[in-house]
Every structure is written in C-alpha cells, then in structure tokens.
C-alpha cells in the first residue's frame, strides 16, 4: 500500500511539473513574440527619427 501511494504521489508531482514546464514554455513563447514586435516598432521609430 505504501509503495502504491508513493508511486501515485510521484506521478502527481511529475504531472504537476510537466504542466508547469508547459505553462512556462507558453509564457516564454508569448514574451519572445512580444519582444520581436517591440524590436520592429523600435526600428520603425528609429528610422522615422533618422528621416526627419
């Protein structure tokens, strides 16, 4: 019984860890996209400044 409970606890911890990792990957991807957008906006603004 104790062994089964330990295995179930480990499995739950592993599942939680996987879910957290997936969440962090999703957040990271969102930040990477936001960063790319901001870099493009910055480049546009810099080009406008140089043109004026």
N, CA, C and O atoms as a Tripos MOL2 file, in Angstrom:
@<TRIPOS>MOLECULE
protein
  208   207    52     0     0
PROTEIN
NO_CHARGES

@<TRIPOS>ATOM
      1 N           0.8220   -1.2000    0.0000 N.3       1 UNK1
      2 CA          0.0000    0.0000    0.0000 C.3       1 UNK1
      3 C           0.8620    1.2590    0.0000 C.2       1 UNK1
      4 O           0.6250    2.1880   -0.7720 O.2       1 UNK1
      5 N           1.8570    1.2750    0.8710 N.am      2 UNK2
      6 CA          2.7170    2.4540    0.9750 C.3       2 UNK2
      7 C           3.4480    2.6920   -0.3420 C.2       2 UNK2
      8 O           3.6120    3.8300   -0.7810 O.2       2 UNK2
      9 N           3.8820    1.6030   -0.9610 N.am      3 UNK3
     10 CA          4.6030    1.7220   -2.2330 C.3       3 UNK3
     11 C           3.6850    2.3230   -3.3030 C.2       3 UNK3
     12 O           4.1030    3.1960   -4.0630 O.2       3 UNK3
     13 N           2.4390    1.8570   -3.3590 N.am      4 UNK4
     14 CA          1.4930    2.3890   -4.3440 C.3       4 UNK4
     15 C           1.2150    3.8640   -4.1040 C.2       4 UNK4
     16 O           1.1460    4.6520   -5.0480 O.2       4 UNK4
     17 N           1.0560    4.2360   -2.8350 N.am      5 UNK5
     18 CA          0.8020    5.6400   -2.5080 C.3       5 UNK5
     19 C           1.9940    6.4950   -2.9310 C.2       5 UNK5
     20 O           1.8270    7.5820   -3.4830 O.2       5 UNK5
     21 N           3.2010    5.9910   -2.6630 N.am      6 UNK6
     22 CA          4.4100    6.7240   -3.0450 C.3       6 UNK6
     23 C           4.4860    6.8860   -4.5630 C.2       6 UNK6
     24 O           4.8370    7.9540   -5.0630 O.2       6 UNK6
     25 N           4.1580    5.8250   -5.2840 N.am      7 UNK7
     26 CA          4.1770    5.8970   -6.7470 C.3       7 UNK7
     27 C           3.1450    6.9000   -7.2630 C.2       7 UNK7
     28 O           3.4210    7.6630   -8.1890 O.2       7 UNK7
     29 N           1.9550    6.8940   -6.6560 N.am      8 UNK8
     30 CA          0.9160    7.8500   -7.0720 C.3       8 UNK8
     31 C           1.3530    9.2840   -6.7730 C.2       8 UNK8
     32 O           1.1490   10.1850   -7.5860 O.2       8 UNK8
     33 N           1.9510    9.4840   -5.6060 N.am      9 UNK9
     34 CA          2.4390   10.8280   -5.2530 C.3       9 UNK9
     35 C           3.5020   11.2900   -6.2430 C.2       9 UNK9
     36 O           3.4920   12.4360   -6.6910 O.2       9 UNK9
     37 N           4.4040   10.3980   -6.5730 N.am     10 UNK10
     38 CA          5.4570   10.7440   -7.5420 C.3      10 UNK10
     39 C           4.8670   11.0780   -8.9010 C.2      10 UNK10
     40 O           5.2800   12.0340   -9.5580 O.2      10 UNK10
     41 N           3.8940   10.2760   -9.3090 N.am     11 UNK11
     42 CA          3.2370   10.5040  -10.6040 C.3      11 UNK11
     43 C           2.5540   11.8710  -10.6130 C.2      11 UNK11
     44 O           2.6560   12.6100  -11.5920 O.2      11 UNK11
     45 N           1.8580   12.2070   -9.5230 N.am     12 UNK12
     46 CA          1.1950   13.5140   -9.4320 C.3      12 UNK12
     47 C           2.2030   14.6500   -9.4840 C.2      12 UNK12
     48 O           1.9820   15.6550  -10.1580 O.2      12 UNK12
     49 N           3.3120   14.4860   -8.7700 N.am     13 UNK13
     50 CA          4.3630   15.5220   -8.7930 C.3      13 UNK13
     51 C           4.9210   15.6860  -10.2010 C.2      13 UNK13
     52 O           5.1320   16.8040  -10.6700 O.2      13 UNK13
     53 N           5.1560   14.5710  -10.8610 N.am     14 UNK14
     54 CA          5.6640   14.6260  -12.2380 C.3      14 UNK14
     55 C           4.6730   15.3300  -13.1640 C.2      14 UNK14
     56 O           5.0660   16.1440  -14.0000 O.2      14 UNK14
     57 N           3.3880   15.0120  -13.0090 N.am     15 UNK15
     58 CA          2.3690   15.6470  -13.8500 C.3      15 UNK15
     59 C           2.3030   17.1470  -13.5890 C.2      15 UNK15
     60 O           2.1620   17.9380  -14.5210 O.2      15 UNK15
     61 N           2.4060   17.5390  -12.3130 N.am     16 UNK16
     62 CA          2.4040   18.9750  -11.9810 C.3      16 UNK16
     63 C           3.6200   19.6630  -12.5750 C.2      16 UNK16
     64 O           3.5230   20.7710  -13.1020 O.2      16 UNK16
     65 N           4.7650   19.0000  -12.4850 N.am     17 UNK17
     66 CA          5.9930   19.5820  -13.0290 C.3      17 UNK17
     67 C           5.8890   19.7530  -14.5440 C.2      17 UNK17
     68 O           6.3020   20.7770  -15.0890 O.2      17 UNK17
     69 N           5.3410   18.7580  -15.2100 N.am     18 UNK18
     70 CA          5.1600   18.8540  -16.6670 C.3      18 UNK18
     71 C           4.2160   20.0030  -17.0040 C.2      18 UNK18
     72 O           4.4750   20.7680  -17.9330 O.2      18 UNK18
     73 N           3.1250   20.1270  -16.2540 N.am     19 UNK19
     74 CA          2.1690   21.2140  -16.5050 C.3      19 UNK19
     75 C           2.8370   22.5710  -16.2970 C.2      19 UNK19
     76 O           2.6160   23.4980  -17.0760 O.2      19 UNK19
     77 N           3.6520   22.6920  -15.2510 N.am     20 UNK20
     78 CA          4.3590   23.9530  -15.0050 C.3      20 UNK20
     79 C           5.3400   24.2570  -16.1290 C.2      20 UNK20
     80 O           5.4420   25.3980  -16.5780 O.2      20 UNK20
     81 N           6.0560   23.2420  -16.5780 N.am     21 UNK21
     82 CA          7.0140   23.4460  -17.6720 C.3      21 UNK21
     83 C           6.2920   23.8910  -18.9390 C.2      21 UNK21
     84 O           6.7640   24.7830  -19.6440 O.2      21 UNK21
     85 N           5.1530   23.2760  -19.2300 N.am     22 UNK22
     86 CA          4.3930   23.6600  -20.4230 C.3      22 UNK22
     87 C           3.8950   25.0960  -20.3050 C.2      22 UNK22
     88 O           3.9130   25.8430  -21.2830 O.2      22 UNK22
     89 N           3.4500   25.4820  -19.1090 N.am     23 UNK23
     90 CA          2.9890   26.8510  -18.8890 C.3      23 UNK23
     91 C           4.1340   27.8380  -19.0900 C.2      23 UNK23
     92 O           3.9570   28.8810  -19.7190 O.2      23 UNK23
     93 N           5.3050   27.5080  -18.5580 N.am     24 UNK24
     94 CA          6.4600   28.3930  -18.7220 C.3      24 UNK24
     95 C           6.8710   28.5030  -20.1850 C.2      24 UNK24
     96 O           7.2480   29.5800  -20.6450 O.2      24 UNK24
     97 N           6.8000   27.4030  -20.9110 N.am     25 UNK25
     98 CA          7.1230   27.4420  -22.3440 C.3      25 UNK25
     99 C           6.1440   28.3360  -23.1040 C.2      25 UNK25
    100 O           6.5470   29.1000  -23.9820 O.2      25 UNK25
    101 N           4.8480   28.2360  -22.7610 N.am     26 UNK26
    102 CA          3.8430   29.0930  -23.4140 C.3      26 UNK26
    103 C           4.1020   30.5620  -23.0950 C.2      26 UNK26
    104 O           4.0600   31.4130  -23.9830 O.2      26 UNK26
    105 N           4.3700   30.8550  -21.8240 N.am     27 UNK27
    106 CA          4.6540   32.2450  -21.4400 C.3      27 UNK27
    107 C           5.8980   32.7600  -22.1450 C.2      27 UNK27
    108 O           5.9290   33.8980  -22.6150 O.2      27 UNK27
    109 N           6.9160   31.9230  -22.2140 N.am     28 UNK28
    110 CA          8.1590   32.3160  -22.8670 C.3      28 UNK28
    111 C           7.9150   32.6150  -24.3420 C.2      28 UNK28
    112 O           8.4270   33.6020  -24.8710 O.2      28 UNK28
    113 N           7.1420   31.7730  -24.9980 N.am     29 UNK29
    114 CA          6.8470   31.9970  -26.4190 C.3      29 UNK29
    115 C           6.1210   33.3220  -26.6010 C.2      29 UNK29
    116 O           6.4050   34.0630  -27.5430 O.2      29 UNK29
    117 N           5.1920   33.6230  -25.7130 N.am     30 UNK30
    118 CA          4.4890   34.9060  -25.7800 C.3      30 UNK30
    119 C           5.4470   36.0710  -25.6130 C.2      30 UNK30
    120 O           5.3330   37.0760  -26.3150 O.2      30 UNK30
    121 N           6.3910   35.9430  -24.6880 N.am     31 UNK31
    122 CA          7.3670   37.0120  -24.4670 C.3      31 UNK31
    123 C           8.3090   37.1620  -25.6530 C.2      31 UNK31
    124 O           8.7000   38.2760  -26.0020 O.2      31 UNK31
    125 N           8.6730   36.0500  -26.2710 N.am     32 UNK32
    126 CA          9.5370   36.1020  -27.4590 C.3      32 UNK32
    127 C           8.8110   36.8590  -28.5770 C.2      32 UNK32
    128 O           9.4080   37.6910  -29.2590 O.2      32 UNK32
    129 N           7.5280   36.5660  -28.7580 N.am     33 UNK33
    130 CA          6.7490   37.2530  -29.7970 C.3      33 UNK33
    131 C           6.6170   38.7390  -29.4840 C.2      33 UNK33
    132 O           6.7600   39.5830  -30.3690 O.2      33 UNK33
    133 N           6.3430   39.0540  -28.2140 N.am     34 UNK34
    134 CA          6.2240   40.4600  -27.8140 C.3      34 UNK34
    135 C           7.5450   41.1930  -28.0350 C.2      34 UNK34
    136 O           7.5560   42.3360  -28.4920 O.2      34 UNK34
    137 N           8.6370   40.5440  -27.7160 N.am     35 UNK35
    138 CA          9.9610   41.1360  -27.9060 C.3      35 UNK35
    139 C          10.2080   41.4430  -29.3810 C.2      35 UNK35
    140 O          10.7190   42.5110  -29.7170 O.2      35 UNK35
    141 N           9.8480   40.5160  -30.2540 N.am     36 UNK36
    142 CA         10.0330   40.7310  -31.6930 C.3      36 UNK36
    143 C           9.1900   41.9110  -32.1680 C.2      36 UNK36
    144 O           9.6510   42.7240  -32.9680 O.2      36 UNK36
    145 N           7.9610   42.0030  -31.6750 N.am     37 UNK37
    146 CA          7.0810   43.1180  -32.0430 C.3      37 UNK37
    147 C           7.6800   44.4420  -31.5940 C.2      37 UNK37
    148 O           7.6940   45.4100  -32.3540 O.2      37 UNK37
    149 N           8.1720   44.4880  -30.3700 N.am     38 UNK38
    150 CA          8.7520   45.7270  -29.8480 C.3      38 UNK38
    151 C          10.0190   46.1110  -30.5980 C.2      38 UNK38
    152 O          10.2830   47.2940  -30.8120 O.2      38 UNK38
    153 N          10.7980   45.1220  -30.9970 N.am     39 UNK39
    154 CA         12.0060   45.4210  -31.7850 C.3      39 UNK39
    155 C          11.6360   46.0390  -33.1290 C.2      39 UNK39
    156 O          12.2840   46.9800  -33.5870 O.2      39 UNK39
    157 N          10.5810   45.4970  -33.7620 N.am     40 UNK40
    158 CA         10.1340   46.0640  -35.0470 C.3      40 UNK40
    159 C           9.6470   47.4960  -34.8600 C.2      40 UNK40
    160 O           9.9710   48.3730  -35.6610 O.2      40 UNK40
    161 N           8.8630   47.7380  -33.7970 N.am     41 UNK41
    162 CA          8.3640   49.0960  -33.5320 C.3      41 UNK41
    163 C           9.5210   50.0530  -33.2790 C.2      41 UNK41
    164 O           9.5220   51.1810  -33.7740 O.2      41 UNK41
    165 N          10.5020   49.6030  -32.5110 N.am     42 UNK42
    166 CA         11.6640   50.4400  -32.2190 C.3      42 UNK42
    167 C          12.4190   50.7750  -33.4990 C.2      42 UNK42
    168 O          12.8320   51.9170  -33.6950 O.2      42 UNK42
    169 N          12.6000   49.7960  -34.3600 N.am     43 UNK43
    170 CA         13.3030   50.0330  -35.6230 C.3      43 UNK43
    171 C          12.5450   51.0510  -36.4750 C.2      43 UNK43
    172 O          13.1590   51.9090  -37.1090 O.2      43 UNK43
    173 N          11.2100   50.9570  -36.4910 N.am     44 UNK44
    174 CA         10.4080   51.9270  -37.2500 C.3      44 UNK44
    175 C          10.5780   53.3340  -36.6860 C.2      44 UNK44
    176 O          10.7600   54.2910  -37.4380 O.2      44 UNK44
    177 N          10.5180   53.4560  -35.3650 N.am     45 UNK45
    178 CA         10.6570   54.7700  -34.7340 C.3      45 UNK45
    179 C          12.0520   55.3450  -34.9670 C.2      45 UNK45
    180 O          12.2020   56.5430  -35.2080 O.2      45 UNK45
    181 N          13.0640   54.4960  -34.8940 N.am     46 UNK46
    182 CA         14.4320   54.9690  -35.1450 C.3      46 UNK46
    183 C          14.5750   55.4480  -36.5880 C.2      46 UNK46
    184 O          15.2350   56.4540  -36.8490 O.2      46 UNK46
    185 N          13.9550   54.7260  -37.5260 N.am     47 UNK47
    186 CA         14.0160   55.1210  -38.9360 C.3      47 UNK47
    187 C          13.3220   56.4650  -39.1400 C.2      47 UNK47
    188 O          13.8000   57.3000  -39.9070 O.2      47 UNK47
    189 N          12.1970   56.6780  -38.4570 N.am     48 UNK48
    190 CA         11.4900   57.9620  -38.5610 C.3      48 UNK48
    191 C          12.3480   59.1030  -38.0350 C.2      48 UNK48
    192 O          12.4060   60.1800  -38.6290 O.2      48 UNK48
    193 N          13.0140   58.8510  -36.9060 N.am     49 UNK49
    194 CA         13.8690   59.8960  -36.3250 C.3      49 UNK49
    195 C          15.0060   60.2570  -37.2720 C.2      49 UNK49
    196 O          15.3330   61.4300  -37.4520 O.2      49 UNK49
    197 N          15.5980   59.2420  -37.8710 N.am     50 UNK50
    198 CA         16.7140   59.4890  -38.7920 C.3      50 UNK50
    199 C          16.2420   60.2120  -40.0530 C.2      50 UNK50
    200 O          16.9950   60.9880  -40.6420 O.2      50 UNK50
    201 N          15.0040   59.9620  -40.4660 N.am     51 UNK51
    202 CA         14.4740   60.5720  -41.6870 C.3      51 UNK51
    203 C          14.0930   62.0360  -41.4780 C.2      51 UNK51
    204 O          14.0270   62.8060  -42.4360 O.2      51 UNK51
    205 N          13.8440   62.4170  -40.2360 N.am     52 UNK52
    206 CA         13.3860   63.7940  -40.0020 C.3      52 UNK52
    207 C          14.5130   64.7500  -39.6830 C.2      52 UNK52
    208 O          14.2730   65.9370  -39.4650 O.2      52 UNK52
@<TRIPOS>BOND
     1     1     2 1
     2     2     3 1
     3     3     4 2
     4     3     5 am
     5     5     6 1
     6     6     7 1
     7     7     8 2
     8     7     9 am
     9     9    10 1
    10    10    11 1
    11    11    12 2
    12    11    13 am
    13    13    14 1
    14    14    15 1
    15    15    16 2
    16    15    17 am
    17    17    18 1
    18    18    19 1
    19    19    20 2
    20    19    21 am
    21    21    22 1
    22    22    23 1
    23    23    24 2
    24    23    25 am
    25    25    26 1
    26    26    27 1
    27    27    28 2
    28    27    29 am
    29    29    30 1
    30    30    31 1
    31    31    32 2
    32    31    33 am
    33    33    34 1
    34    34    35 1
    35    35    36 2
    36    35    37 am
    37    37    38 1
    38    38    39 1
    39    39    40 2
    40    39    41 am
    41    41    42 1
    42    42    43 1
    43    43    44 2
    44    43    45 am
    45    45    46 1
    46    46    47 1
    47    47    48 2
    48    47    49 am
    49    49    50 1
    50    50    51 1
    51    51    52 2
    52    51    53 am
    53    53    54 1
    54    54    55 1
    55    55    56 2
    56    55    57 am
    57    57    58 1
    58    58    59 1
    59    59    60 2
    60    59    61 am
    61    61    62 1
    62    62    63 1
    63    63    64 2
    64    63    65 am
    65    65    66 1
    66    66    67 1
    67    67    68 2
    68    67    69 am
    69    69    70 1
    70    70    71 1
    71    71    72 2
    72    71    73 am
    73    73    74 1
    74    74    75 1
    75    75    76 2
    76    75    77 am
    77    77    78 1
    78    78    79 1
    79    79    80 2
    80    79    81 am
    81    81    82 1
    82    82    83 1
    83    83    84 2
    84    83    85 am
    85    85    86 1
    86    86    87 1
    87    87    88 2
    88    87    89 am
    89    89    90 1
    90    90    91 1
    91    91    92 2
    92    91    93 am
    93    93    94 1
    94    94    95 1
    95    95    96 2
    96    95    97 am
    97    97    98 1
    98    98    99 1
    99    99   100 2
   100    99   101 am
   101   101   102 1
   102   102   103 1
   103   103   104 2
   104   103   105 am
   105   105   106 1
   106   106   107 1
   107   107   108 2
   108   107   109 am
   109   109   110 1
   110   110   111 1
   111   111   112 2
   112   111   113 am
   113   113   114 1
   114   114   115 1
   115   115   116 2
   116   115   117 am
   117   117   118 1
   118   118   119 1
   119   119   120 2
   120   119   121 am
   121   121   122 1
   122   122   123 1
   123   123   124 2
   124   123   125 am
   125   125   126 1
   126   126   127 1
   127   127   128 2
   128   127   129 am
   129   129   130 1
   130   130   131 1
   131   131   132 2
   132   131   133 am
   133   133   134 1
   134   134   135 1
   135   135   136 2
   136   135   137 am
   137   137   138 1
   138   138   139 1
   139   139   140 2
   140   139   141 am
   141   141   142 1
   142   142   143 1
   143   143   144 2
   144   143   145 am
   145   145   146 1
   146   146   147 1
   147   147   148 2
   148   147   149 am
   149   149   150 1
   150   150   151 1
   151   151   152 2
   152   151   153 am
   153   153   154 1
   154   154   155 1
   155   155   156 2
   156   155   157 am
   157   157   158 1
   158   158   159 1
   159   159   160 2
   160   159   161 am
   161   161   162 1
   162   162   163 1
   163   163   164 2
   164   163   165 am
   165   165   166 1
   166   166   167 1
   167   167   168 2
   168   167   169 am
   169   169   170 1
   170   170   171 1
   171   171   172 2
   172   171   173 am
   173   173   174 1
   174   174   175 1
   175   175   176 2
   176   175   177 am
   177   177   178 1
   178   178   179 1
   179   179   180 2
   180   179   181 am
   181   181   182 1
   182   182   183 1
   183   183   184 2
   184   183   185 am
   185   185   186 1
   186   186   187 1
   187   187   188 2
   188   187   189 am
   189   189   190 1
   190   190   191 1
   191   191   192 2
   192   191   193 am
   193   193   194 1
   194   194   195 1
   195   195   196 2
   196   195   197 am
   197   197   198 1
   198   198   199 1
   199   199   200 2
   200   199   201 am
   201   201   202 1
   202   202   203 1
   203   203   204 2
   204   203   205 am
   205   205   206 1
   206   206   207 1
   207   207   208 2
@<TRIPOS>SUBSTRUCTURE
     1 UNK1         2 RESIDUE 1 A UNK
     2 UNK2         6 RESIDUE 1 A UNK
     3 UNK3        10 RESIDUE 1 A UNK
     4 UNK4        14 RESIDUE 1 A UNK
     5 UNK5        18 RESIDUE 1 A UNK
     6 UNK6        22 RESIDUE 1 A UNK
     7 UNK7        26 RESIDUE 1 A UNK
     8 UNK8        30 RESIDUE 1 A UNK
     9 UNK9        34 RESIDUE 1 A UNK
    10 UNK10       38 RESIDUE 1 A UNK
    11 UNK11       42 RESIDUE 1 A UNK
    12 UNK12       46 RESIDUE 1 A UNK
    13 UNK13       50 RESIDUE 1 A UNK
    14 UNK14       54 RESIDUE 1 A UNK
    15 UNK15       58 RESIDUE 1 A UNK
    16 UNK16       62 RESIDUE 1 A UNK
    17 UNK17       66 RESIDUE 1 A UNK
    18 UNK18       70 RESIDUE 1 A UNK
    19 UNK19       74 RESIDUE 1 A UNK
    20 UNK20       78 RESIDUE 1 A UNK
    21 UNK21       82 RESIDUE 1 A UNK
    22 UNK22       86 RESIDUE 1 A UNK
    23 UNK23       90 RESIDUE 1 A UNK
    24 UNK24       94 RESIDUE 1 A UNK
    25 UNK25       98 RESIDUE 1 A UNK
    26 UNK26      102 RESIDUE 1 A UNK
    27 UNK27      106 RESIDUE 1 A UNK
    28 UNK28      110 RESIDUE 1 A UNK
    29 UNK29      114 RESIDUE 1 A UNK
    30 UNK30      118 RESIDUE 1 A UNK
    31 UNK31      122 RESIDUE 1 A UNK
    32 UNK32      126 RESIDUE 1 A UNK
    33 UNK33      130 RESIDUE 1 A UNK
    34 UNK34      134 RESIDUE 1 A UNK
    35 UNK35      138 RESIDUE 1 A UNK
    36 UNK36      142 RESIDUE 1 A UNK
    37 UNK37      146 RESIDUE 1 A UNK
    38 UNK38      150 RESIDUE 1 A UNK
    39 UNK39      154 RESIDUE 1 A UNK
    40 UNK40      158 RESIDUE 1 A UNK
    41 UNK41      162 RESIDUE 1 A UNK
    42 UNK42      166 RESIDUE 1 A UNK
    43 UNK43      170 RESIDUE 1 A UNK
    44 UNK44      174 RESIDUE 1 A UNK
    45 UNK45      178 RESIDUE 1 A UNK
    46 UNK46      182 RESIDUE 1 A UNK
    47 UNK47      186 RESIDUE 1 A UNK
    48 UNK48      190 RESIDUE 1 A UNK
    49 UNK49      194 RESIDUE 1 A UNK
    50 UNK50      198 RESIDUE 1 A UNK
    51 UNK51      202 RESIDUE 1 A UNK
    52 UNK52      206 RESIDUE 1 A UNK
